[in-house]
Amino acid sequence: MARRSKEGCCSVLQMNEDNARFGLLATLILIYLLCGAAIFSAIEHPSELQAQKLWKMRLRNFTQTFNVSPTELMAFLRQYEEANVAGIRVDALRPRWDFPGAFYFVGTVVSTIGFGMTTPATISGRIFLIFYGLIGCAATILFFNLFLERIITMLAYILRWVHERQLRRTGVRMSSEHRRGSAGDVDSLEGWKPSVYYVMLILGVAALLIACCASAMYSSMEDWSYFDSFYFCFVAFSTIGFGDLVSSQKEHYQNQNAYRFGNYLFIIMGVCCIYSLFNVISIVIKQILNWILAKIDCRCCRRWQKKHLRHHRNAVRPAPNKTRQKNASIDTVCDSETDGRRMSGEMISVKDFLASNKVSLAIMQKQLSETANGARQTYIHHNGFSGGIGALAIMNNRLAETSVDR
């Protein structure tokens, strides 16, 4: 019963922590959206007003010059907009629904890019798109996740190889346990995981190289500026897909088949790298959220401790020493060995407790014996920490030693 109650309390605390992280992330995203909307509105809205003013002036000049009714002209422009949705443009473009065009379209569908230049106009095509996109997008997201796993595995092998090579160059000999582990299980990466920051850096550099190479190709084949080509690469690789710039839309290209193949290849590689990079950045964002929550929780905990810690029956409270008050950590523990709590309120097990305090099982048994015999009572009271028996005494001793070291 006690174990079940502890597990239930653990799950409740974990749920509260997840809810706090979710609420903080939602708040930060809302602030991010508001700031982005304000910045884009300040940058783009004057240009929009100027374009509207210029367009009205051109319409007025056209109707006066050619003696055309403004109502008839607007009706004609609406008809052109409907034709534009169906794929009709002023300049001659390649067919939208031949096999290469349809293959390009389904690629933008399953990759969730969705440029919008080509869209199904029939009811049957739109119905088929719903079911086709449902399965295709799910399968593609699974492919991206598996691609990310393999990228991280490959990076782990490369970084471990670089690390071992550096050890050989510096003359540092690997321990016998490390040699036996690497010889017994060559493919095992246990104990060697690449840092998330290294992975983020490598993926960022790879995505940048792909975007630079693709931009050089697009600027020469599409007659775009290099900056416009780079902008298209980000919009396409990140699957935003505005549709203001779309590659491979002209009727004829030099080396058309090679260009189409290169276009597909760059888009696939770019989407995979950017998707993986987004996932890694999300891990970094989660770490930042945990850091913010820890800071907030630490401040709240200090305020609560000033008011209520004196009356807590199991509180571990240092002596009122101003030199130690800044660095000494204060934890609240319970009588049971498995009932410890961190400052954030998260339940910890004995395994986590021993790992966090670097206390082995043998040292724990020794300290239990010494505490029971009263061998360390003088040392504990001298350093301002209350005594105790069991896990409480062990933690008091560790806090005392930490305070002395500091």
N, C-alpha and C positions, 0 to 999 in steps of 0.2 A: 504494500500500500504506500509506504514512504517513498519507494523508488518510483512508483507510478506518479505520485504527486510531484516529485522532483522533475520527472520527465515532462509532465504537463506544464509545470512552471517554466521549464527550459523553453518549451515550444512557444509559450505565451510571450516570454521575454524576446525570443528571436522574432516573433511576429511583430511585436512592438518596434523592434529595431528596424525591421524591413519597412514597416509603415512610415517610420520617421525618415528613412532614406528615400522612400518613394515621395513623401510629401516635400522634402527638401529639393529633390530633383525636379518635381513638377513646378515648384516655385521658381527655381533657377531657370528652367526652360521658359516659363512665362515671362520672366524678366528679360531673358535673351530675345524672345520674340518681340516684345515691346520695344526694346532698344533697336533691333534690326528693322522693325517697321518704321521707327522714327528716322533712322539714318537713310533708308532707301527712299522714304517719302521726301526727305529734304534734298536728296540727290536727283531723283528721277521726276518728281512732280513738276518742277519748272520746265523741264524738257517736254513733258506731256502737254502742258498748256501752250507752249510755243508751237508744237506740232499741230495741235487743234486749230490754233489761230491761222497758221499757214495753210492748212487744208481748207478751211472755210473761205479764205481769200482766193485760193485756186478754183474752188467750185464757183464762186461768184464771177470770177473772170472768165471761166469757161462758158457759163450760161450766157453771159453778156456778149462774148465774142462770137459764139456759134448760134446764138438765139435759140437756146434749148430751154425747155421748161424745167425748172428745178425739181418739180415733182417727178417728171419722167426720168430725169437723170438719177435721182435717188432710187427709183424703182429698178433702173438698170444696174446700178451698183449693188443693190441687194441680190439681184439674180447672179451677179458675178461672185458674190460671197458664197452663195449656195454652190456654185460650180467649183469654187475654190476648195470647199470642204470635200468634194468628190475627187479632187486631185487635179483640177484644171488650173494651170498657171499661165501667165502672160508669156513667159519664155518657154521654149520647148524643153520638156523634161522626159526622162526615161519612163516607160510604162510602169505603173505602180503595182499591177497585179499579175504581171508575168511571173514565172517561177523564181528568178533571182529577186525580183521586187517583193514577192510574197515571203521568200525566205528571210530577207532583211526585216520584214515586218514582224514575223513570228519571233525572230531573235530579239527585237526590241520589246516584244510582249513578255516573253518568259524571263528576260533579264530585268523586267520592271522599269525599263528606260522610258518607253512610251513617248516618242518624239511628237506624235500628233500629226505629222505630215501625211501619213497613210492611215486611214481608219476605215473599218467596214461600213458601207452605206446601206446594205440590205439587212432586213430583219433576221433572215437565216444566218447571215454572217455574224451579226452581233450576238445572237443566241449561242452560236458555236464558240465565239470568242470567250464567253463567260465560262464554259466548261473547260475549254482548252487552256485558258489562262489560269484557272484554279489549280489544275494538275501541273501545268508547266512551271508556274511560279514557285509552287511548293518544291518540285523536284530541283529547280535551279538553286533555291535557297539551301537545300540539302547539299547540293554539289559545292556551293560556296563554303559551307561549314566544313565539309570533308577536305576541301582544298586548304582551308585555314589550318586544320589539324596537321596535314602533311607539310605545310610550310613551316609550322612551328617545330615539327619533328626534324625536318631537314636542318633548320637553323640550330637546333639543339646539337645535332651531330657536328655541324661545322664549328660552333662555338666551343664544344668540348675538345675537338681536334686542335683548335687554335690554342686553347688553354694548356693542353698536354704538351704541345710543341713549345710554348713559352717556358713551361717547367723544364723541359729537356735543355733548352738553350741556357737557362739560368743555372743549370746544374743541380736543380732540386730533384732528389730522388723520390719517386712515389712510394708510399707506404706499402707494406706487404699485403695489407687488407685490400687496398685499392687495386693492387695488381691482381690478386685473386679474384676480386669482383669483376674486373674488366676481362680477365681471361675466362672466367666461368660463364659469364653472360655478356657477350660482346655487344649485343643489340640492346641491352638494357640501358635506359637513361635515368634510372632511379638515382636520386641524389644530385643530378645535374640537369637543372632546368634553366633555360635562358631567361634573363631578366626581361620583363615586359617592356622596359625602355629600349633595350637593344633591339627587340623584335619590332617595336614601333619605328625606330630609326631605320632599320633595314627595309621594312615595308615602305616607309615614306620615300627613301632614296630610290627603291625599285619603281614605285609609282611615278616619281618625278622623271626618271630616265625614260620610262615608257611614254609619258605625256610629251616629253621634249622630242623624242623620235617621231611620234605620231603627229605632232604639230608641224614638224618640218615637212612631212609627207602631205598633210592637208593644205598647208600654205602654198605648196607648189601645184597641187592637183586641183584644188577648189578656188584658187585665186583669192584666198583669205589672207589677211595679215597674220603674222606669227602670233600676236597676242590674241586675235580672234580664234585662231586654231587652238591655242592653249586653253582658252575659255571653253571652247567646244569640248575639248578632252575632259575637263573637269565635270562639265554638265553631263556628258555621256557616261563617263566612268563611275560617277557617283550615282547614276540612275535617276538623276533629277529630270533630265530630258525636257527642257523647255520647248524645243522645236523651232527656235528662232534661227539656229544654224543646224543644218543636217547634212551629213556627208553622203556622197554617192548618189546625188539627185540629178546630175546633168545627164543629157541624152547620150553624149559620147565623151570618152576620156582616152588619152593616150595610154596604151597598155591597160585597157579596161579590166581584163580578167585579173591581172596581177594586182591592180589597185583594189579591186573588190576583195580579193583574198587578204591583202594587207589590212584593209579596213576591218574585216571580220576579226582578224587575229589581234590587232591592236585593241579593239573594243573588248574582246574576251579577256585578254591579259590585264587590261586596265581595270575592268570591272572586278575581276578576282582580287587584284592587289588593293584597290580602294575599299572593297567590302571587308577584306581582312584587316586593313588599316583601321577602318571604322570600329571593328570589333575590339581591336587592341586599345584604341583610344577610349572606348567605353569602359574598359577595365581601369584605365588610369583615372577616368572621371569618377568611377566608383570608389577608388582609393581616396580621391580628393573629398568626396562626400563623407566617407568614413572619418577622415581627418577633421572635417568641419563638425560632424556630429560629436566626435570625441572632445573637441574643444568646447562645444556648447555644453555637453554633458559634464565635463570637468568643472566648468564655472558653476553650473547648477548644483553639482555635488558639493562644491566648496561652500556655497551659500547654505545648503541644507545641513552640512556638517557643523557649521558655526552655530546653528540654531538647535539641532537635535542630537548631535553626536555625544554630548555629555551624558545623556540619559539612556543611551543604548547599552544594553547589558553585555554585548560581545564586541564593543568597539575597541579597536586598537588605536590608541591615541598617544602621539609622542609628547614629550615634555615641552613646556612652553619656552623653547629655545629659539630665538630669532634667527640664529645662523642656520638651523636645520629646518625651519618652517617652510622655506621656499622650495627645498628639494625633496623633503621626506614625503613619500607616498603614504596615503592613509587608505586602508582597505577595511571592509566590514565582513566579518566571517561569522559562521554559525558553529554550533558545537560539533556537528558531524564533519568528517573529513571530506565528504563529497558535497558539502553544502556551501562552499565558498562562493563569493560574488566578487566580480571586478567592480571598479568604480562606475562603469557604464551600466551595471545591473545585470550583466550577462552571467548565467550560471556556468561554472567551470567544474570539470571532473578532477579526480585525483591525478590523472595522467597529465592533464593540462597544467594543473597546479605545480606538479614536480618539474615539468618541462619549462614553465615560465620562471621558476625560481632556481633551476639548475640543481635540484636536490635528488640524488639517487635513492633507491630503496634502502640500501645499506646505511647511508647517512641518516635517512629518516628514522630507521630503527635505533641507531646510536643516539640520536637526539631525543627520541622518546624515552630511552633508558636514562640518559643524563637528566632530562627534565623531571622524570619521576623521582629521581634521587635528590633533586634540588641542587645539582652541581653548578648550574648556570644561573641561579636566582640572583646572585650578587651582580653578575655582569649585566643582566637584563635590567634590573632596577637602576643600575648606575647610568645606563644609557637612556632612561626615561620611558621604557616600554614595560607594560604590565606583563606578568608571567602567565602561566597556564599549563595545561597538560594536553598532549596529543597534537593534532594539526595546528591548533591555536598557538601553542608554545613554539612550534617550529617556525611559523610565520613571524612570530614576535622576534625570535632570534635572528631571522633573516633581515627583518626590518632594522633591527639594532645594528647588525653588521654593516648593512647598507649605509646607515646614518653615520657610522664611524668612518667608513671608507670615504664618504663625501666630505 
